[in-house]
């Protein structure tokens, strides 16, 4: 044990800085993309509670689809990281091309699902009719952007695996720069422009309709395609990728390579989908509790999700660092790299809890002027402080395991922890409470379920990483080869 901690301290001195150099641009990119969601909520929230609820409920449907695509395509990152670490750069280009084919197929399938299935889902979940109508229009617009965001995520996974994380930051900022003005014009229409710039605007600008939630969806789709086209342009012209001439000699679909990508990526996508649908289903379940509850839940979740971007970015960087180290054939060092990342994640969780404590009240006031929504959201923020460590731990333990290409166990643990413990337990507490002790806890019961699910996930993933890293370092376990 003493040797383990001595080795960990030694690796920490040399590994933490490059890990953070990878992490910070990823975090910036995640924050920029989360900023689009924050902008959507803030701008629609100032139109009406109904528009805010429509965007909130709609986001709970398209975001899981996008994150499933993102997770599946993240399977490319450890593949590229292993090939780069092992010096096999000539094999990177065909693998990326297969990821682009997969991204296009996933984007088109997601768009079709959003066009065809949302109305029956809203009926099943008893979403209020006006909220359902506006949310359906919002989702129909967002669907046009799904192929674009899928292609962007595939190229981002390639760039991250090449230890080149800054492009996703700058391009995500470009997307945010498109999203904000587009949102303003399309959500508020001519009346909003007149309030901002005065009556001197041309008459045709005065006549622009205020589209509310629908305008928000159109702006989101525009941002998605902007990021896609910018990433294509960058990867085509940049010299940062060395000998990987990505856009030279396009590779047709190769089912063997696609199968390898899906073997690693689909469990990641399913795990992320399960995690996100935990929040999605909670949003849908509480939709019947009224617009105030939906709005408060979404505001609290939106804010805590912003702080989650740093541990999430760390987990993505950790995948790259572990993958690179394993590709170099340094299994024992990879073990130390993984646990160093987990240690850093605990420090980040403590930082996030501190920020929540000091900033929650003023931030809630930025989201909404409704004092009832503010009070309820603040009570949920207090619960969110309780799960910061377990949330940061579970995502970084999973990130380290992805570096080992050990993704199926992550999927199984996620299913158990989030759907059985988190959703099942939260739904029981929310609708029934604890017999003989407390009655139904409503939205607070669902958030207590979140705490339990994330904690179970952290414990189980920690046990898995300990066994996997030790087994590989001692030659008892193998890593799937590309």
C-alpha positions as CSV (number, residue, x, y, z in Angstrom):
1,X,0.0,0.0,0.0
2,X,2.8,2.4,0.9
3,X,4.4,1.7,-2.5
4,X,1.2,2.4,-4.3
5,X,0.9,5.9,-2.7
6,X,4.6,6.6,-3.3
7,X,4.2,5.8,-7.0
8,X,0.9,7.7,-7.2
9,X,2.6,10.8,-5.7
10,X,5.5,10.5,-8.1
11,X,3.2,10.2,-11.1
12,X,1.0,13.0,-9.8
13,X,3.9,15.5,-10.0
14,X,4.4,14.9,-13.7
15,X,0.9,13.9,-14.8
16,X,-1.4,16.5,-13.3
17,X,-0.2,19.4,-15.4
18,X,-0.6,17.7,-18.8
19,X,-4.0,16.3,-17.6
20,X,-5.2,19.8,-16.8
21,X,-3.8,21.2,-20.0
22,X,-6.1,18.7,-21.8
23,X,-9.0,19.3,-19.4
24,X,-9.4,23.1,-19.5
25,X,-10.0,23.5,-23.2
26,X,-12.5,20.5,-23.1
27,X,-14.2,22.2,-20.1
28,X,-14.4,25.5,-22.0
29,X,-16.0,23.7,-25.0
30,X,-18.5,22.0,-22.6
31,X,-19.3,25.3,-21.0
32,X,-19.8,27.0,-24.3
33,X,-22.2,24.2,-25.3
34,X,-23.9,24.3,-21.9
35,X,-24.1,28.0,-22.4
36,X,-26.4,27.5,-25.3
37,X,-28.8,25.5,-23.1
38,X,-28.5,28.2,-20.4
39,X,-29.3,30.9,-23.0
40,X,-32.3,28.9,-24.2
41,X,-33.7,28.6,-20.7
42,X,-33.1,32.2,-19.7
43,X,-34.4,33.8,-22.9
44,X,-37.5,31.6,-23.1
45,X,-38.1,32.0,-19.4
46,X,-38.5,35.8,-19.9
47,X,-41.2,35.2,-22.6
48,X,-43.5,33.0,-20.4
49,X,-43.5,30.1,-18.0
50,X,-45.2,28.1,-20.7
51,X,-42.4,28.7,-23.2
52,X,-39.9,27.9,-20.5
53,X,-41.7,24.6,-19.7
54,X,-41.9,23.8,-23.5
55,X,-38.1,24.2,-24.0
56,X,-37.4,22.4,-20.7
57,X,-39.5,19.4,-21.6
58,X,-38.3,19.4,-25.2
59,X,-34.6,19.5,-24.1
60,X,-35.2,16.5,-21.9
61,X,-36.0,14.6,-25.1
62,X,-33.4,15.8,-27.7
63,X,-30.5,16.1,-25.3
64,X,-30.4,12.3,-24.4
65,X,-30.4,11.5,-28.1
66,X,-27.5,13.9,-28.8
67,X,-25.6,12.6,-25.8
68,X,-26.2,9.0,-26.9
69,X,-24.6,9.9,-30.3
70,X,-21.8,11.8,-28.5
71,X,-21.1,8.8,-26.2
72,X,-21.1,6.3,-29.1
73,X,-18.7,8.5,-31.1
74,X,-16.5,9.0,-28.0
75,X,-15.5,5.4,-28.6
76,X,-13.2,6.9,-31.3
77,X,-11.2,8.8,-28.7
78,X,-9.5,5.8,-26.9
79,X,-9.0,4.2,-30.3
80,X,-7.2,7.2,-31.6
81,X,-5.3,7.7,-28.3
82,X,-4.1,4.1,-28.3
83,X,-3.0,4.3,-32.0
84,X,-1.2,7.6,-31.4
85,X,0.6,6.3,-28.3
86,X,1.7,3.2,-30.2
87,X,2.9,5.3,-33.2
88,X,0.4,3.7,-35.6
89,X,-0.8,7.1,-37.0
90,X,-1.4,5.6,-40.5
91,X,-4.4,3.7,-39.1
92,X,-6.1,6.7,-37.6
93,X,-7.6,8.2,-40.8
94,X,-9.7,5.1,-41.8
95,X,-11.0,4.8,-38.3
96,X,-12.1,8.4,-38.3
97,X,-13.8,8.0,-41.6
98,X,-15.9,5.1,-40.2
99,X,-16.9,7.3,-37.3
100,X,-18.1,9.9,-39.7
101,X,-20.3,7.3,-41.5
102,X,-21.7,6.2,-38.1
103,X,-22.3,9.9,-37.1
104,X,-24.3,10.6,-40.2
105,X,-26.5,7.5,-39.7
106,X,-27.1,8.4,-36.0
107,X,-27.9,12.0,-36.8
108,X,-30.5,11.1,-39.4
109,X,-32.0,8.5,-37.1
110,X,-32.2,11.0,-34.3
111,X,-33.9,13.6,-36.5
112,X,-36.5,11.0,-37.6
113,X,-37.3,10.1,-33.9
114,X,-37.8,13.7,-33.0
115,X,-40.2,14.3,-35.9
116,X,-42.2,11.1,-35.4
117,X,-42.4,10.1,-31.7
118,X,-42.7,13.2,-29.5
119,X,-46.5,13.7,-29.7
120,X,-47.2,10.1,-28.4
121,X,-44.7,10.6,-25.6
122,X,-46.3,13.8,-24.5
123,X,-49.7,12.2,-24.4
124,X,-48.4,9.3,-22.4
125,X,-46.7,11.5,-19.8
126,X,-49.8,13.9,-19.6
127,X,-47.9,17.0,-20.5
128,X,-50.2,20.0,-20.5
129,X,-51.6,20.6,-24.0
130,X,-50.1,24.1,-24.7
131,X,-46.7,23.0,-23.3
132,X,-46.8,19.9,-25.6
133,X,-47.8,22.0,-28.7
134,X,-45.0,24.5,-28.3
135,X,-42.5,21.8,-27.3
136,X,-43.3,19.8,-30.4
137,X,-42.6,22.8,-32.6
138,X,-39.3,23.4,-30.8
139,X,-38.2,19.8,-31.3
140,X,-39.2,19.8,-35.0
141,X,-36.8,22.6,-35.5
142,X,-34.0,21.1,-33.4
143,X,-34.2,17.9,-35.4
144,X,-32.7,19.6,-38.5
145,X,-29.5,20.2,-36.6
146,X,-29.0,16.6,-35.3
147,X,-26.9,15.3,-38.3
148,X,-24.7,18.4,-38.0
149,X,-24.0,18.0,-34.3
150,X,-23.3,14.3,-34.8
151,X,-20.6,15.0,-37.4
152,X,-19.1,17.7,-35.2
153,X,-18.9,15.2,-32.2
154,X,-17.1,12.6,-34.4
155,X,-14.5,15.1,-35.5
156,X,-14.1,16.4,-31.9
157,X,-13.5,12.8,-30.6
158,X,-10.7,12.5,-33.2
159,X,-9.2,15.8,-32.2
160,X,-9.3,15.0,-28.5
161,X,-7.7,11.6,-29.1
162,X,-4.8,13.4,-30.9
163,X,-4.2,15.5,-27.7
164,X,-5.5,18.5,-29.5
165,X,-8.5,19.8,-27.5
166,X,-8.4,23.5,-28.2
167,X,-10.3,23.4,-31.5
168,X,-13.5,22.2,-29.8
169,X,-13.2,25.1,-27.4
170,X,-13.0,27.8,-30.1
171,X,-15.6,26.2,-32.3
172,X,-18.0,25.8,-29.5
173,X,-17.6,29.5,-28.7
174,X,-18.4,30.2,-32.3
175,X,-21.5,28.1,-31.9
176,X,-22.5,30.1,-28.8
177,X,-21.8,33.3,-30.7
178,X,-24.4,32.2,-33.3
179,X,-26.8,30.9,-30.7
180,X,-27.3,34.1,-28.6
181,X,-28.2,36.6,-31.3
182,X,-30.2,34.0,-33.2
183,X,-32.2,33.2,-30.1
184,X,-32.9,36.9,-29.4
185,X,-34.1,37.6,-32.9
186,X,-36.2,34.5,-33.3
187,X,-37.6,34.2,-29.8
188,X,-38.5,37.9,-29.3
189,X,-39.0,39.0,-32.9
190,X,-39.4,42.6,-33.9
191,X,-40.7,43.7,-30.5
192,X,-37.5,42.6,-28.8
193,X,-35.3,44.3,-31.4
194,X,-37.3,47.6,-30.9
195,X,-36.9,47.4,-27.2
196,X,-33.1,46.9,-27.6
197,X,-32.3,49.3,-30.5
198,X,-35.3,51.7,-30.5
199,X,-37.8,52.7,-33.2
200,X,-35.2,53.7,-35.8
201,X,-35.0,50.1,-37.1
202,X,-36.3,49.4,-40.6
203,X,-40.0,48.5,-40.8
204,X,-39.4,44.9,-41.9
205,X,-37.5,44.3,-38.7
206,X,-40.4,45.6,-36.7
207,X,-42.6,43.0,-38.4
208,X,-40.5,40.0,-37.5
209,X,-42.7,37.5,-35.6
210,X,-41.9,36.5,-32.0
211,X,-41.6,32.7,-32.3
212,X,-40.9,31.8,-28.7
213,X,-40.0,28.2,-28.2
214,X,-40.0,27.5,-31.9
215,X,-37.5,30.3,-32.5
216,X,-35.3,28.8,-29.8
217,X,-35.3,25.5,-31.7
218,X,-34.3,27.1,-35.0
219,X,-31.4,29.0,-33.3
220,X,-30.2,25.7,-31.8
221,X,-30.2,24.0,-35.2
222,X,-28.3,26.9,-36.8
223,X,-25.6,26.6,-34.0
224,X,-25.2,22.9,-34.6
225,X,-24.5,23.2,-38.3
226,X,-22.2,26.2,-37.7
227,X,-20.0,24.1,-35.4
228,X,-20.0,21.2,-37.8
229,X,-18.9,23.2,-40.8
230,X,-16.3,25.1,-38.7
231,X,-14.8,21.8,-37.4
232,X,-14.7,20.4,-41.0
233,X,-12.8,23.5,-42.1
234,X,-10.4,23.4,-39.3
235,X,-9.5,19.7,-39.6
236,X,-9.1,20.1,-43.3
237,X,-6.6,23.0,-43.1
238,X,-4.8,22.7,-39.8
239,X,-1.3,21.1,-39.5
240,X,-1.8,20.2,-35.9
241,X,-2.7,16.6,-36.8
242,X,0.7,15.7,-38.2
243,X,0.7,13.0,-40.8
244,X,-3.0,12.2,-40.4
245,X,-4.4,13.7,-43.7
246,X,-8.0,13.3,-42.6
247,X,-9.7,14.5,-45.8
248,X,-7.4,12.7,-48.2
249,X,-8.8,9.6,-50.0
250,X,-12.2,9.1,-48.3
251,X,-12.7,5.6,-47.0
252,X,-15.9,3.9,-47.8
253,X,-17.7,2.0,-45.0
254,X,-15.7,-0.8,-43.6
255,X,-17.8,-3.0,-41.4
256,X,-14.9,-4.4,-39.4
257,X,-13.7,-1.0,-38.3
258,X,-17.3,0.2,-37.7
259,X,-17.8,-2.9,-35.6
260,X,-14.7,-2.1,-33.5
261,X,-15.9,1.5,-33.0
262,X,-19.4,0.3,-32.0
263,X,-17.9,-2.3,-29.7
264,X,-16.2,0.4,-27.7
265,X,-18.6,3.3,-28.3
266,X,-22.1,1.9,-28.0
267,X,-21.8,0.9,-24.4
268,X,-20.5,4.5,-23.7
269,X,-23.5,5.9,-25.6
270,X,-25.9,3.6,-23.7
271,X,-24.3,4.5,-20.3
272,X,-24.6,8.2,-21.1
273,X,-28.1,7.8,-22.4
274,X,-29.1,5.9,-19.2
275,X,-27.6,8.7,-17.1
276,X,-29.3,11.4,-19.0
277,X,-32.6,9.7,-19.3
278,X,-32.6,9.5,-15.5
279,X,-33.0,13.3,-15.6
280,X,-35.2,13.1,-18.7
281,X,-37.7,10.8,-17.1
282,X,-37.7,12.8,-13.9
283,X,-38.5,15.9,-15.9
284,X,-41.4,14.1,-17.6
285,X,-42.7,12.7,-14.4
286,X,-42.8,16.0,-12.7
287,X,-44.4,17.7,-15.7
288,X,-47.8,16.9,-14.2
289,X,-46.8,18.7,-10.9
290,X,-47.3,22.1,-12.6
291,X,-45.3,24.7,-14.5
292,X,-43.6,26.2,-11.3
293,X,-42.2,22.8,-10.3
294,X,-41.0,22.1,-13.9
295,X,-39.4,25.5,-14.1
296,X,-37.6,25.2,-10.7
297,X,-36.4,21.7,-11.5
298,X,-35.0,22.8,-14.8
299,X,-33.3,25.9,-13.5
300,X,-31.6,24.0,-10.6
301,X,-30.6,21.2,-13.0
302,X,-29.3,23.7,-15.6
303,X,-27.1,25.5,-13.1
304,X,-25.7,22.4,-11.5
305,X,-25.0,20.9,-15.0
306,X,-22.8,23.9,-15.7
307,X,-20.6,23.1,-12.7
308,X,-20.5,19.4,-13.8
309,X,-18.7,20.5,-16.9
310,X,-15.3,20.6,-15.2
311,X,-15.4,17.0,-13.8
312,X,-16.9,15.8,-17.1
313,X,-14.1,17.5,-19.0
314,X,-11.5,15.9,-16.6
315,X,-13.0,12.5,-17.3
316,X,-12.7,13.0,-21.1
317,X,-9.1,14.1,-20.7
318,X,-8.4,11.2,-18.4
319,X,-9.6,8.8,-21.2
320,X,-7.0,10.3,-23.5
321,X,-4.1,10.2,-21.0
322,X,-4.8,6.6,-19.9
323,X,-5.2,5.5,-23.6
324,X,-2.0,7.2,-24.6
325,X,-0.1,5.6,-21.8
326,X,-1.5,2.1,-22.5
327,X,-0.7,2.6,-26.2
328,X,2.9,3.1,-25.2
329,X,2.9,-0.2,-23.4
330,X,3.2,1.3,-19.9
331,X,0.5,-0.5,-18.0
332,X,1.6,0.2,-14.5
333,X,2.0,3.9,-15.2
334,X,-1.5,3.9,-16.8
335,X,-2.8,2.6,-13.5
336,X,-1.2,5.5,-11.6
337,X,-2.4,8.0,-14.3
338,X,-6.0,6.7,-13.8
339,X,-6.0,7.0,-10.0
340,X,-4.3,10.4,-10.1
341,X,-7.2,11.6,-12.3
342,X,-9.7,10.2,-9.7
343,X,-7.9,12.1,-6.9
344,X,-8.0,15.4,-8.9
345,X,-11.8,14.8,-9.4
346,X,-12.3,14.8,-5.6
347,X,-10.6,18.2,-5.3
348,X,-12.8,19.5,-8.2
349,X,-16.0,18.2,-6.4
350,X,-15.1,20.1,-3.3
351,X,-14.6,23.3,-5.3
352,X,-18.0,22.8,-7.0
353,X,-19.7,22.4,-3.6
354,X,-18.1,25.6,-2.4
355,X,-19.3,27.5,-5.5
356,X,-22.8,26.2,-5.1
357,X,-22.9,27.4,-1.5
358,X,-21.9,31.0,-2.3
359,X,-23.5,31.6,-5.6
360,X,-26.8,29.7,-5.7
361,X,-29.1,32.6,-4.6
362,X,-27.8,35.3,-7.0
363,X,-27.7,32.9,-9.9
364,X,-31.3,31.8,-9.4
365,X,-32.3,35.4,-9.6
366,X,-30.7,35.6,-13.1
367,X,-32.8,32.7,-14.3
368,X,-36.2,33.9,-13.3
369,X,-37.9,36.8,-11.5
370,X,-40.6,34.4,-10.1
371,X,-39.9,34.2,-6.4
372,X,-41.8,30.9,-6.0
373,X,-39.6,29.3,-8.7
374,X,-36.5,30.7,-7.0
375,X,-37.4,29.3,-3.6
376,X,-38.1,25.9,-4.9
377,X,-35.0,25.9,-7.1
378,X,-32.8,26.9,-4.1
379,X,-34.1,23.9,-2.0
380,X,-33.0,21.6,-4.9
381,X,-29.6,23.3,-5.1
382,X,-29.0,22.4,-1.5
383,X,-29.6,18.7,-2.3
384,X,-27.3,19.0,-5.3
385,X,-24.4,20.0,-3.0
386,X,-24.7,16.5,-1.3
387,X,-23.9,14.6,-4.5
388,X,-20.9,16.6,-5.9
389,X,-18.2,14.1,-4.7
390,X,-20.1,11.0,-5.9
391,X,-21.0,12.6,-9.2
392,X,-17.4,13.7,-9.9
393,X,-16.0,10.3,-8.8
394,X,-18.4,8.3,-10.9
395,X,-17.8,10.2,-14.1
396,X,-14.0,10.1,-13.8
397,X,-13.9,6.5,-12.8
398,X,-15.8,5.9,-16.0
399,X,-13.4,8.1,-17.9
400,X,-10.4,6.1,-16.7
401,X,-12.2,2.8,-17.6
402,X,-12.9,4.1,-21.1
403,X,-9.1,4.6,-21.5
404,X,-8.9,0.8,-20.9
405,X,-11.7,0.3,-23.5
406,X,-13.6,-1.3,-20.7
407,X,-17.0,0.1,-21.5
408,X,-19.6,-2.7,-21.2
409,X,-19.3,-2.9,-17.4
410,X,-19.8,0.9,-17.2
411,X,-23.0,0.4,-19.1
412,X,-24.3,-2.3,-16.7
413,X,-23.3,-0.4,-13.6
414,X,-25.1,2.7,-15.0
415,X,-28.2,0.7,-15.7
416,X,-28.3,-0.6,-12.1
417,X,-27.4,2.6,-10.3
418,X,-29.4,5.2,-12.3
419,X,-32.5,3.4,-13.4
420,X,-33.0,1.0,-10.5
421,X,-31.6,2.9,-7.6
422,X,-31.8,6.5,-8.8
423,X,-35.0,6.5,-10.9
424,X,-36.8,3.7,-9.1
425,X,-36.0,5.0,-5.6
426,X,-36.6,8.6,-6.6
427,X,-40.0,7.8,-8.1
428,X,-41.0,5.9,-5.0
429,X,-40.0,8.7,-2.7
430,X,-41.5,11.3,-4.9
431,X,-44.9,9.6,-5.2
432,X,-45.2,7.5,-2.1
433,X,-42.6,8.7,0.4
434,X,-41.5,6.4,3.2
435,X,-44.4,4.5,4.8
436,X,-44.9,5.6,8.4
437,X,-42.2,8.3,8.3
438,X,-42.9,10.9,5.5
439,X,-45.5,11.3,2.8
440,X,-44.8,11.8,-0.9
441,X,-41.8,14.1,-1.3
442,X,-42.6,15.3,-4.8
443,X,-39.6,16.7,-6.8
444,X,-37.4,16.5,-3.7
445,X,-37.9,12.8,-3.6
446,X,-36.6,12.5,-7.1
447,X,-33.5,14.5,-6.2
448,X,-32.8,12.3,-3.2
449,X,-33.0,9.3,-5.6
450,X,-30.3,11.1,-7.7
451,X,-28.0,11.2,-4.7
452,X,-28.4,7.5,-4.0
453,X,-27.9,6.5,-7.7
454,X,-24.8,8.5,-8.2
455,X,-23.3,7.2,-4.9
456,X,-23.9,3.5,-5.9
457,X,-22.4,4.2,-9.3
458,X,-19.2,5.7,-7.8
459,X,-18.7,2.7,-5.5
460,X,-19.2,0.1,-8.1
461,X,-17.0,1.9,-10.7
462,X,-14.3,2.3,-8.2
463,X,-14.2,-1.4,-7.5
464,X,-14.1,-2.1,-11.3
465,X,-11.3,0.3,-12.0
466,X,-9.2,-1.2,-9.1
467,X,-9.6,-4.7,-10.6
468,X,-9.1,-3.7,-14.2
469,X,-6.1,-1.5,-13.7
470,X,-4.4,-4.0,-11.4
471,X,-5.1,-6.9,-13.7
472,X,-3.7,-5.2,-16.8
473,X,-0.6,-3.9,-14.9
474,X,0.1,-7.5,-13.8
475,X,-0.5,-9.1,-17.2
476,X,-3.7,-10.9,-16.0
477,X,-6.1,-9.0,-18.2
478,X,-5.9,-7.9,-21.8
479,X,-7.1,-4.7,-23.6
480,X,-9.1,-5.0,-26.9
481,X,-6.7,-4.3,-29.8
482,X,-7.6,-2.0,-32.7
